[in-house]
Amino acid sequence: MTQAAAALALAVAFAFPNQDGSRLLATGNIAQPAMLRTALCSSGQRLAVEFERRQPEGKDSTGRQSSYNFANSAGAVFRVLGANANPDASCLVADEAFLAGTTVVALTRPPQDARCSKAEYPAIQAIKSRPVVACWPIGVSPGGVQVAIVEFARRLSDALASLVVTDGDRRLFVDYPARFNGPGADLWRADDGGEIHAEGFEVVCLLKRGSTYLLAVDWRGAEGNALSLHIADTGEQFREVITTSWYRAPI
């Protein structure tokens, strides 16, 4: 991790709401939680927050990082100022230095049966040097920015899916390589049946600062959520800055 990326990792954390959205609980090692005063959430909300307390794991905890176990989950608790958070949202709490100079790209989720235009395939295939099998848009902005999940043709046991941010002629990728072990076997996530499920991906937020993009993603699977923050300034690949997971398998 570069020095700049390491500094970003100290300025943000992923958080989930309690059942009424009045509090957020941020997981991860947060050195100065009182500096984190804004939450950007997957529901499109931008919320003012205030650090309230550090909370240890409760004796009655189910071990799940979820709204139902909020009072017993370990982390930093933030009080939401003003309108409550959407209880189903995933959020990124951040300090002002992280947000300085950034523009939030407002995204709308297309219908679940939406597919990318096949006119987009050649440019993506040229960058990855393999055919596109399927492409699902998961976020579009009024200005034409698109976030999509792309599945590529396998090369023997080498499988690949990518999250692609398209902004004009620029395409930026978060790659998800996997090893194919036979039809129906888990591939990317537990119990995925060997398929990439685009409906499990959600953009927590997409920010622009000049030519730099910051992307926070929530990838939901059968056992829980894999959350990651990525940065891209040059080239075609995002770099991962932080990652965390919330275990949410049924009890």
C-alpha positions, -999 to 999 in steps of 0.1 A, spaced: 0 0 0 13 34 -9 17 62 17 -13 80 1 -34 49 2 -24 42 38 -35 77 48 -69 71 31 -73 39 51 -70 58 83 -96 84 72 -126 61 65 -144 30 77 -174 9 67 -205 10 89 -240 -4 91 -271 11 107 -291 -1 137 -327 -11 131 -341 25 132 -312 41 114 -304 64 143 -269 50 148 -241 36 127 -215 10 138 -182 12 121 -160 -19 120 -122 -20 116 -94 -3 134 -102 34 136 -75 55 152 -94 88 156 -131 81 152 -141 116 164 -126 129 131 -152 109 110 -182 132 107 -198 123 73 -214 90 62 -220 82 25 -245 54 22 -256 30 -6 -291 44 -4 -277 77 -18 -278 94 15 -251 118 28 -254 120 65 -238 141 93 -226 118 121 -210 123 155 -188 97 172 -205 85 204 -185 56 219 -164 26 213 -184 -6 219 -170 -40 229 -185 -73 218 -214 -81 240 -218 -114 259 -251 -121 241 -236 -115 206 -246 -138 178 -213 -131 160 -232 -114 132 -224 -78 121 -260 -68 114 -287 -44 126 -303 -72 147 -270 -77 166 -261 -40 166 -260 -36 204 -237 -66 208 -213 -60 178 -178 -45 184 -170 -13 168 -173 25 169 -208 38 173 -218 70 156 -250 90 162 -268 101 130 -276 138 130 -308 148 112 -327 123 91 -320 87 100 -301 63 78 -319 37 56 -317 6 79 -308 -16 49 -279 6 37 -242 1 39 -222 33 47 -187 47 45 -179 71 73 -152 96 65 -133 126 77 -133 159 59 -97 154 46 -109 124 27 -139 142 12 -121 175 4 -123 183 -33 -144 153 -42 -177 151 -61 -201 124 -53 -213 107 -85 -251 101 -80 -260 67 -92 -294 50 -98 -298 13 -98 -313 0 -131 -339 -28 -131 -326 -62 -122 -332 -75 -157 -312 -47 -173 -282 -56 -195 -253 -36 -208 -254 -26 -245 -234 -51 -266 -218 -20 -282 -198 -17 -250 -183 -52 -254 -155 -45 -279 -137 -19 -258 -139 -40 -226 -128 -72 -245 -98 -53 -260 -86 -42 -225 -90 -77 -209 -81 -97 -240 -110 -122 -235 -146 -124 -246 -174 -109 -226 -201 -135 -216 -225 -112 -199 -227 -76 -185 -251 -62 -159 -253 -24 -151 -256 -19 -114 -254 20 -113 -259 48 -138 -256 85 -134 -274 114 -152 -240 124 -166 -235 90 -183 -212 73 -158 -220 36 -156 -209 9 -131 -214 -27 -143 -205 -63 -135 -189 -81 -164 -184 -119 -167 -157 -131 -191 -152 -164 -209 -132 -189 -189 -97 -200 -199 -97 -236 -188 -101 -233 -150 -93 -196 -150 -125 -176 -144 -128 -138 -143 -154 -113 -135 -149 -75 -131 -166 -45 -118 -162 -18 -145 -166 20 -141 -171 37 -174 -169 74 -177 -167 86 -213 -138 68 -229 -122 58 -196 -128 23 -181 -116 13 -147 -116 -22 -134 -119 -41 -101 -110 -77 -110 -124 -108 -93 -104 -138 -106 -115 -173 -95 -107 -210 -102 -134 -231 -118 -138 -265 -101 -167 -279 -121 -203 -272 -128 -223 -261 -98 -192 -258 -75 -186 -226 -56 -167 -201 -77 -166 -166 -64 -185 -169 -32 -199 -196 -9 -231 -211 -23 -229 -191 -56 -235 -222 -77 -206 -213 -99 -222 -181 -111 -215 -144 -106 -246 -128 -91 -247 -91 -101 -277 -84 -78 -253 -90 -49 -232 -60 -58 -240 -25 -45 -221 7 -49 -218 23 -15 -204 55 -31 -184 67 -61 -163 98 -58 -143 119 -82 -114 142 -74 -100 155 -107 -88 124 -126 -89 103 -94 -118 80 -87 -127 65 -53 -151 35 -53 -167 18 -22 -184 -15 -29 -206 -39 -9 -207 -75 -23 -234 -95 -6 -232 -133 -5 -249 -162 13 -226 -158 44 -224 -120 45 -210 -89 30 -175 -82 16 -168 -45 16 -139 -28 -1 -127 7 -10 -107 12 -42 -87 41 -57 -78 48 -94 -57 77 -105 -37 64 -135 -41 33 -157 -71 10 -160 -71 -8 -126 -85 2 -93 -62 -4 -63 -77 -18 -31 -73 6 -1 -93 -12 26 -114 -43 29 -136 -57 56 -164 -83 60 -196 -86 79 -207 -121 87 -244 -125 84 -252 -162 77 -285 -173 92 -284 -186 127 
